[in-house]
C-alpha cells in the first residue's frame, strides 16, 4: 500500500477536478481526499496500489490542463475507507 500527497498546478479549479478525481478514485479502489487550496492549486492525499496511483495521475492529466504535479510519498493510513471531496480552504 502506498500513499501520496499531491499538489496539482494549472487550470484545476472551477473545472470539476475534485469530483472527477472522486469518480476516478472510486473506479480504481483508492482512498483519501482532495481539496481546493486558496492559491488556486488542488491538494490530494491518495492511497492504494502503485499501478492504480499511476493510472489516476494519467487519467487526470488526460482530462485537465495540469501544468505541474508534485508528488511526495507519505505514510499510509491503515484501515482508511473511501475517498472524499473536501471544501474550499
C-alpha positions as CSV (number, residue, x, y, z in Angstrom):
1,X,0.0,0.0,0.0
2,X,1.3,3.4,-1.0
3,X,0.1,6.9,0.0
4,X,0.9,10.1,-1.9
5,X,0.5,13.7,-1.0
6,X,-0.1,15.5,-4.4
7,X,-0.3,19.2,-5.4
8,X,-1.7,19.9,-8.8
9,X,-1.0,23.2,-10.5
10,X,-2.6,24.6,-13.7
11,X,-6.3,25.0,-14.6
12,X,-7.5,22.7,-11.9
13,X,-10.2,24.8,-10.0
14,X,-13.7,25.5,-11.2
15,X,-13.4,22.8,-13.9
16,X,-14.8,19.8,-12.0
17,X,-11.4,18.5,-11.0
18,X,-12.3,17.3,-7.5
19,X,-15.4,15.5,-8.5
20,X,-13.7,13.9,-11.5
21,X,-10.9,12.8,-9.1
22,X,-13.5,11.3,-6.8
23,X,-15.0,9.2,-9.6
24,X,-11.6,8.1,-10.9
25,X,-10.5,7.0,-7.4
26,X,-13.7,5.1,-6.9
27,X,-13.2,3.2,-10.1
28,X,-9.6,2.4,-9.1
29,X,-10.4,1.5,-5.4
30,X,-8.3,4.2,-4.0
31,X,-8.8,6.1,-0.7
32,X,-8.0,9.6,0.6
33,X,-9.2,13.1,-0.1
34,X,-9.0,16.0,-2.5
35,X,-9.3,19.7,-1.7
36,X,-9.0,23.1,-3.4
37,X,-6.4,25.5,-1.9
38,X,-6.7,29.2,-1.7
39,X,-3.6,29.7,-4.0
40,X,-5.5,28.1,-7.0
41,X,-3.9,24.6,-6.7
42,X,-5.5,21.4,-5.7
43,X,-4.2,19.2,-2.9
44,X,-4.8,15.5,-2.7
45,X,-3.8,12.6,-0.4
46,X,-4.4,9.3,-2.2
47,X,-3.7,5.7,-1.2
48,X,-3.7,2.4,-3.0
49,X,-1.5,0.2,-5.2
50,X,1.3,1.9,-7.1
51,X,-0.2,0.9,-10.5
52,X,-3.6,2.3,-9.6
53,X,-2.0,5.6,-8.4
54,X,-0.1,5.9,-11.7
55,X,-3.4,5.3,-13.6
56,X,-5.1,8.0,-11.6
57,X,-2.4,10.6,-12.5
58,X,-2.6,9.6,-16.1
59,X,-6.4,9.9,-16.2
60,X,-6.3,13.3,-14.6
61,X,-3.6,14.6,-16.9
62,X,-5.6,13.4,-19.9
63,X,-8.7,15.2,-18.6
64,X,-7.4,18.6,-17.3
65,X,-4.9,21.3,-18.2
66,X,-2.4,20.3,-15.5
67,X,0.9,22.3,-15.6
68,X,2.7,20.6,-12.7
69,X,2.2,17.6,-10.4
70,X,4.3,17.4,-7.2
71,X,4.1,14.0,-5.5
72,X,5.5,13.2,-2.1
73,X,5.3,9.7,-0.7
74,X,3.9,9.7,2.9
75,X,3.0,7.1,5.4
76,X,-0.2,5.1,4.6
77,X,-3.2,5.4,6.8
78,X,-4.3,1.8,7.9
79,X,-7.9,0.9,7.5
80,X,-8.8,4.1,5.7
81,X,-12.1,3.8,3.8
82,X,-13.3,5.7,0.8
83,X,-12.3,8.9,-0.9
84,X,-13.9,12.3,-0.1
85,X,-14.1,15.7,-1.6
86,X,-13.2,18.4,0.9
87,X,-14.4,22.0,0.8
88,X,-12.6,25.2,-0.1
89,X,-9.9,26.4,2.3
